[in-house]
Amino acid sequence: MKSFHWFSLWAILFLSSFESVSFETPVGTFRLVHFFVAFCLIVSGAAVLKGAKRISKNVGSYTLFVIAFIYLIYGPFTLIYSYYPKGTITMALGQLCNVVIFFYCYGVLVIYPSFYARLPNLVVSNIQFQSILVVCHFFLIAFGIIPSGDAGYGIGGLGRPGAFFGDPNWFSEYVIVLFLMALYFYKDGRISHSKIMKLCCIISFDFILTESRVALIILVVTLYLFFFKPENRKVITITVIIPLFILILAIGGDVKSLLPSRFYYDLLDYQDNPRLNDINNLVTEITFYHRFQYGFGWGALPFIADTYYWRNYQGSINVMPVQILFDFGFTGLTIFTIIFFITLRRYKNRLLRFAFFTLMFFNIFHMSGYMQFYWVLLAFVLFLSRNEKSPIYNVRTTSRLIRRTLPQFEEDERKVAAAALLSS
């Protein structure tokens, strides 16, 4: 069963990337990871349930409260006033599936502490394998074997590859969060310097292919903060970053000739930015219906599809704060903001805190909070944060405890032997 659980952990992390492979059923849309997790629960659900008390204690009362409140109480509660009850029910059931995936992955890691030592290989292998997939996808597009859904963008205007994610930005989020976990293991001594350098090169190439602006920015910021000492950062800022910023301001309108079109419309050409158009559309609907206080209800976005038929709105838009405002109003946006900052402070390790921040930050530009890979990554990041100081999972801490207690144990043994000798 232990081997099966390790395989299931690897397979769930991998299959969660197959976002573009979906299956329509009478009760909803499902993906490969849904079917696989259902199979895992049938095969080994008893073992997970047996460790439920241990899992709930490890995950923490705060996390349990947040998940129970937002996804099992507050979200479904909006069905009472929802403008689109069908969408609310669909969203609630979909998130319930994601919560199950989250607890299964987290539970397996808790049940088998030995898996902790194998996580670095799991993270590195997934980065490498996904990188191979996205490169293959790019060449298939370049040779015209498969059509590109993003023609006109990417290198040479050939299109932006996204492997099986469907969206190149979701691929980039998946890889950058795994890379942050790899950095965590590198800092912990479980991944070598040469391997981390190779990963830097690999994902830099990946992000050039995908032209994911957010991922490139986060990667640069990560390398800047992680590999340069504070005094070196100051020198780089003064000699490179500030002059470059001044140069861009001086160039003015000619910036367009220096930047890829996707970067340009994010920075300067606001009229062509679909996110700003979505914000305007949703705020217009909220204003017209006077729903600022509580919103339209969870998953109610499809009800405005007839008004903005050219956008064909379904479950969500890319801008999470406005999505929350539309679904839950200012009340929900305030609750989510408070929970975000409280949660961020609870991450003591700076790298893991940044990984969690990255997961949330991506949602401002490429909403992935409803995707399965998001919840799998969240389970890994939370597990590392909750258990990094536990002697059961931390090899360095365990070795230190052994070194500290062994001499005392040997001294006690000598005293017992001496006392036995005297008494005889």
Secondary structure, 3 states (H helix, E strand, C coil): CHHHHHHHHHHHHHHCCCCCCEEEECCEEEEHHHHHHHHHHHHHHHHHHHCHHHHHHHHCHHHHHHHHHHHHHHHHHHHHCCCCHHHHHHHHHHHHHHHHHHHHHHHHHHHCHHHHHHHHHHHHHHHHHHHHHHHHHHHHHHCCCCCCCCCCCCHHHCCCCCCCCCCHHHHHHHHHHHHHHHHHHHHCCCCCHHHHHHHHHHHHHHHHHHCCHHHHHHHHHHHHHHHCCHHHHHHHHHHHHHHHHHHHHHHHHHHHHCCCHHHHHHHCCHHHCHHHHHHHHHHHHHHHHCCCCCCCCCCCHHHHCCCCCCCCCCCCCCCHHHHHHHHHHHHHHHHHHHHHHHHHHHCCCHHHHHHHHHHHHHCCCCCCCCCHHHHHHHHHHHHHHHHCCCCCCCHHHHHHHHHHHHHHHHHHHHHHHHHHHHHC
